[in-house]
Amino acid sequence: MEYTTLGSTGMEVSKVCLGCMSFGSGDSWMLDEEEGRELVERAIDLGVNFFDTANTYSAGESEEILGDVLADYDRDEQVVATKVRFSGAKDHRNAEGLSRKTIEQELTHSLDRLGMDTVDLYQIHRWDYDTPIETTLRALDDAVSRGQVRHIGASSMWAHQFQRALQVSDEEGLARFETMQNLYHLTYREEEREMYPVCDRENVGVLPWSPLAAGYLTRPHEEFTSTDRGEHEIDYGTPYHQGPGSEAINGRVEELADDKGVTMAQIALAWQFQNDNVDAPIVGTSSIEHLEAAVEALDVSLSDSDVEYLEEPYEPVPVYGHE
């Protein structure tokens, strides 16, 4: 395993962050408690110390499963991140959003499910257009002062919104967002235009979600569009496979994978691991085999010419993931 310092937090985290959205019973493909335990325990064996979940994943079941497993380990060795914005176990008028009421009640519920007094990283799960950012930041700052939260982070939003939030924190002396979890992969690189320059200037850690483009970068283009997952993404309108250069990029990932004797997923992850914009991609999987392959991708070396070859066909696609 390789480790990196997460933005300005000073925390040392594994360059593979295990995403826990697959834990629970929300869908048939998800992992129950026993299966989730096996995956987390194998991750720890491999050196993973960074775990990302959310109150909304399987209505809180993901947090419960993760917390139950980590309770058997030294809590001090693990870095745990969760989120607030969408409803968790309860669904009512104030179960979602970023008001003080929602943040405080959902944080209490999350800590209870995780079995923890403090969460290392508490992230807003998108922007809340109905709540002033000043209100949200004051509530988060109070949570930090109470010792319930160590650091705060944000997720997919417009760069001007993120910059405004950082400005308010500086003006009011409030805790700052120290991480950004946003959509970023070989066939969706719009974040490079504005968001990543902000993150670089402000020393904000970057945690890309869906680094494998919902599976599009793990198999040839024609196979993706014929799978159930591919059909779902097409119906949902995601830009992974739709960009003018996406099919060409997919083909080059396949070509390099064949040349190096690795999987397409490992090429796509190696690009993330060697990317100066990225601290630790969120790797979500329900398979121990795929987790092991993701860790092995740390040893896949891409030359400058390899990176240029993979990136060259990219053309702009519609901004996605902010809502």
Secondary structure, DSSP 4 states (H G I P E B T S, - for coil): --EEE-TTS--EEESSEEE-TTBSSSSTTSB-HHHHHHHHHHHHHTT--EEE--TTGGGGHHHHHHHHHHTTS-GGG-EEEEEESS--S--STTSSSSSHHHHHHHHHHHHHHHT-S-EEEEEESS--TTS-HHHHHHHHHHHHHTTSEEEEEEES--HHHHHHHHHHHHHHT-PPEEEEE-B-BTTB-GGGTTHHHHHHHHT-EE--B-TTGGGGGGS-HHHHTTSHHHHHHHHHT-STTTSTTHHHHHHHHHHHHHHHTS-HHHHHHHHHHT-TT-S--EEE-S-HHHHHHHHHGGG----HHHHHHHHTT-------S--
